Amino acid sequence: MNLSYDDADEAFRGEVRAFVAAALPEATRRKVLGGFELDKHDMQGWQKALHRQGWGAPSWPKAFGGPGWTPVRQFIFDEECAMAGAPRLLPFGLKMVAPVLMAFGSPEQQQRFLPAIMSGEDWWCQGYSEPGSGSDLASLRTRAERRGDVYVVNGQKTWTTMAQYADWMFCLVRTDAAAKPQAGISFLLIDMRSKGVTVRPIRLMDGGCEVNEVFLDDVEVPVSLRVGEENKGWTYAKYLLGHERTNIAGVGLSRRAVADLKELAARETIDGAPALADPLFAARLAEAEIALDILEITNLRVISEDAKGDRRGPGPAASILKLRGTEIGQAISELAMQAMGENAMPFDRDRMVGEVAGNRDDAAAAATPVAAEYLTLRKTTIYGGSNEIQKNIIAQTVLGL
């Protein structure tokens, strides 16, 4: 494929840049660029603004209401939004369950759920991990017993991102306890307002409660909300995981993080001189930028192949994106902490919530978002399939080891 930008692509970049400048609320932009927490109103509001523009689902084909953009234009859109300080589009509906519904869902499921995902009306969360089943996802224990036209679901999911806001959860459940682990799993769509669903927050290292435990006690789910065939859910789960890992690469976000880091390193000092003037620091920054350039090319290759409509999903290259994308993101955050030095601690949680306030010239106010980003990025090499698991996948499927 041609990875260069032609005149039409650059004109499209200008169109995106102008739209974001006009449509993105200033308060939301300041929160994003300042590293402060977003609430549901911020994120859902931006999704609705994009939908009004016809850009609510940038990666979707026209057949399902998307703009049908080329992979390069999808990438330009993501990059421009990230650099401008727009909220990251929540992947659970747009980039995870939606591709599964497009490929394997019934026409009724597609008509019911896809428009509400694109408009921002429905908020989704992911019911995969369990207390004893993370990277070894096939060992999950949440069970679903069929009783006539419904499944009765019992079990527990954990690390469920944004479940406190979610209207729906796509969930892996065990429907055949006697089958081999991967062969007895089904893929259900669960209304989070159902009787028997309980959400409990988990406090993270940065003091926030982005993730949750979800308890399912005799939750009734209509059989019509099962995606695809019973006991074939592992196939759909693998397809979804490929899209999740591609999304985790986060090239646009890392681009903005590098730009922020350069500004920070020019201001903060190491041994009395700007951090950017330190040869070792500058070398590590250059290494991260080079790695990001390589990741960008790989990301474009993967989304280009996926745009061809292969039902097998992005394939093992998605593991490379997840692996390197999270490592690069962590490396950038580590450099930011190094540039801040002793000002990065103690961590002041109160400065992360509420209105964007505080004197940005104050050391604690400037350092708090840097420390929060560093802390929260520790989890990225674990979720979506740990990086150790990704290395095994690459070794087996790419290198043939």
N, C-alpha and C positions, 0 to 999 in steps of 0.2 A: 504494500500500500504506500501511497505518497503521504509522508508525515509533515510536509511543509505546508505553510499557510499561503493560499493564493489571495488575490485582491478581494474576491467575494467573501472569503473567511475573515479578512481584516475588516471589511465593511460590517460583517455580522458582529465582530468584536465591538465595534463602535456602537452598534445598535444595543447590544447587551449592556455596555457600560453606561449609555445614556439612560436606559430604562431603570437600571439599578439606582443610579444617582437620583432619579426622580421619584421612584416608588418606595425605596427603602426608608422606613421611618428613622429619623435622626437618633431617637432614643435607643432604638434597637442597634443601629450601627455603632453607637458609642459603647454599648454593652459588649458587643462582639469584639471590637478592636481593643477595648480596655481589658478583656479577659474576664468579664463579670458574668454571672449566671443569667441565663435566659429562662423565662417562664413559658408556660403553654401559650399565652397570648402572643408573645413575641414570635414563636416558631409557627404557630398556626396562622397568625396574621400574614406572615411572609408567604406561606404556602398559598393562601387565598389570593394574595396580590398577584402571584405568578399565574395562578389559574385564570384570573380575569384577563391576563395578557395572552393566554393560550399556551403558556409555558409551564403548566403545573406538573407535567411529567416529562422532563427533558430527554430521558432515555427511551421513552415508549415509541413504538411505531404508530403511524397514522391510523392503522386499522383499529387501534384501541384508544384513540383520542389524543395521542402524543403528537409532537410536531414533526416527527420523522427526521430529525437532524442526523447528519453524518456523525461518525465517531469524533471527528476533529471538532465539529461544532459543539457537540456535547462537552468535550474537554474544554473548549474556549469558554463556554457558559460557566462551568464549574470553577474555572480559574478566575474569571472576572468577578464572579459572586464572592469567592473567598477573599480576593484582594480588596474588594470594596467593603468588606465587613458585613456581608449578608449572613444570616443564620444558615448553618448547614442543613440541607433538606433531610428530614428524618428518613432513614433507609428502610425501616421495617415494612412500611406499606409500599412505597414507591419502587424500591430496588430489591426487595426480598420476596414478600408474598405475592406481589403483582406479577413478576415474571413466572412464578409457579402457576398462578391462575391462568395466565395467558397460554401457557404450554399444556397444562393438565386439567384445568378447571372446566366445569360444565358451562354451557352458554348462560344458564341462569345465574351461576356464581359470578361469572364475568360481568354480567349486566348489573348485578346487585352491588358488587363491591368495588369494581375498578373506578367508576365515576366518583364515588365518595372518597376514595383514596386520593385521586387527582385533585379534587376540589379542596381537600383538607378537612372535610366534614368528619371522616372517620380516622381515628388515631389507632395505630396498631402496635403491638409488642410481640416479642418472640418467646414462645414457650418450649425451649429446647433443654437447656442445662437443668440438672437436678443436683441435690446435695452430694450424691455419689456418682453422678454421670456428667462429666464435662467434656474433656477431649475424647474420652471413651463413651461417646454419646449413645452407641448401640446398647449400652447396659441400662438404659433408662427403665424406670419401674412404674411410672404413672400408667395406670391401666384404664381401659375403656371397655365396659361390658355392654354388648348390644342387647337391648330389650325392645323388641318390636321396631318402632321407627325412631328410636333414640339410642344414643350411647350414654351410659352412666359413667362418669369419669371421676376417679379418685387418685390423688397423688399430690406431689409438690414440685414446683419449678423454682429455680433460684437465679440470681443475677439478671433478673428480668428488667431490662432498661426501660424506663419511663412507664412502667406498668401503672403507676399512680394516676396517669392521665389517659390510659388506653381505653378505647371502646371495644376493641377486639384483640384476640390473641390467636396467632397460628401456633398450633401445638402438636408435638409428637407424643403419641400415646401407644401403649402396648395393647394390641387387640388379640394376640395369640401367644399366650405364655409358653406353649409347648414348642413353638417354632424356634429356629435358630435366631439369635438376637436381631440381626438385620431384617429377617424375613417376617417378623411378627409385629411390625410397627405401622400405624396409620397416621394420616395427616388431617387434623381436625381444625376447624375455625370456630373459636369459642367466644361467645358474647360475654364480655367482662362484667356485664350487669346481671348475669345469671345468678340465681340462688345457689349458694355454696362456694362462690368465688371470694376469697379473702386476700387482700394485698397488704403486706407488711414491709416497711422500708428497711434498707440496710445502709448504715452509715459508712462512708468510705474514708480513705486516708485524707482527702482534702476537706472532710467535714460535711460533704454533701450527701444527698440521698437519691442519687440518680438511678440506682438499681434497687430491686425489691425481691422478696420472696412472694410467691403466689401459691396459695393453698386451694386445692380443688376437692371439695367434699360432696359427693353424690351430685355432681353437676350434670344436668341433662343437656345433651347436645343432639339436635336433630341429625339423622343420618344424611340428610340433604346437605349438611355442612361438612361432610367428609370430602376432601379433594382426591379425585382419582379412585383407585381401587383399594379395598380393604387389604391391609397387610403389605401394601406396596409403598408405604410412606417413606421408606428409606431412600428410594429412588428420587422422590421429590425433595427430600431433605438434602441430598447431595447436590442436586441442581441448585437449590436455594443457597447452600453454603458457598458455591462457586461465585454467585453474585455478591454475597456478603463479603467475601474475602477480596474481591475486586474493589468494592466500595471502601474497604478499610485502608487501601493504599493512600488515600487522602493527599494526592499530589498538590492540589490547589491550596489546601490548608497549610501544607509544609512550605509552599512558596511564600505565603504570607508570613509564616513563622520565621523564615529566613530573613525576610525584609525587616521584620520587627527586631530580630536578633542583631542585624547590622546596625540599626539605629541605637539599640541598647548598648552594643559593644563600643560604639563611638563615644557614648556618654559616660559609661561606667569605667572604672580604672582597675588595673591589676598592677600592684607595686608602683603606684603613682602615675602610670601611663594608661591611655585608653586601651581597653582590652583588645580592640581590633589591631593595635600596634604590636601586640605580643606575638612573636613568630609561631609558637606552638598553637596558640588559640586560632590564629589566622589559617594555619594549615588544616586544623580540624574543621574549621568552617568551610574551607574550600573542598575538603573531602566530602562533606555532607552535601554541598551543592552539586558536585559531580555525580554523586550517587543519586541525587534527585533527578538530574537530567536523564540518567539511564532509566530510572523508574518511570519517568514520563513516557519514554519511547515504548517501554514494555506495556504500560497501561493502555496506550493508544492501540497497540497491536491486539491486546486482549479484547477491548470493546469493539474493535473492528471485526474480529472473528465472531464475536457474540451477535453482532448486528446482522449476520448472515442467517440467523434463526436456527442455529444448531441446538436441538433439544437436549443435547448432552451437557450444555452449559459451558462456562468459560474454560473448564479443564484444569490441568495441573499448573498452568501459568498463573492462575489465581492464587495459588499457594506462594509463588514467588513474589507477587504483589503484596500479599499480606505480610510475608516475612520481612521483606526489605522496607516496605512502607512504614511498618511499626518501628523497626530498628532506626530508620532515618529520623522519624518523628521524635523518638526518645533521645537520639544524639543531639538534635537541635535544642531540645529542652534542657539537656545537661549543660550545653554551652551557655544557654541563657542563665542558668543558675550560677555557673562559674563566673560569668560577667558581673552578676549582682553581688557575688561575694557574701560577706557577713550580713548584708542588708536583706538577704533572701529569707532569713529566719530572725525572730520567730514568725510563724505563719499566723496571719490575722484573718480568721474565717469571716468575721463580721463585715469585712470590706468587700466580700464577694456577693452579697445579697442586697436586695432592695434597690433603691435608686443609685445610679452611677454618681457617686459623690466622693468627696475627699480631695485633698491637695495632691496632685500627681507629682509635685516636686518633693513631697514627703517620701522618705526612703521606704517606709513600711507600705504606703499606698502603692508605690510603683512596683515593689517587690512581690506583693501578695498574689497578683495574677500569674506572675512568673512561677512562683512556688506552687500554686494550685495546678497549673498546667503540667509541671514536672511530676507532681504526685499522681494526677489522674492518668497520665500517659504510662505509668508503670503497668497498668492492666492490659494495655493493647497487645502486648506479646502473648497474652494468655487467652483473651476472648476470641471468638471466631475460629477456635481450634488453635491450641498453643503453637508457638513457633517450632517447638521440638517435633510436634506432629507434622507440621508443614515440611520440615526437613526430611522426615520419613517419606512423605508423599512424593516430594521432588526426587529423592533417591530412587524410589521404586518405579515411578511412572515416567520420569524424564531421563534419568541416568541409567535405568534398568538394573539397579543394584539389588 
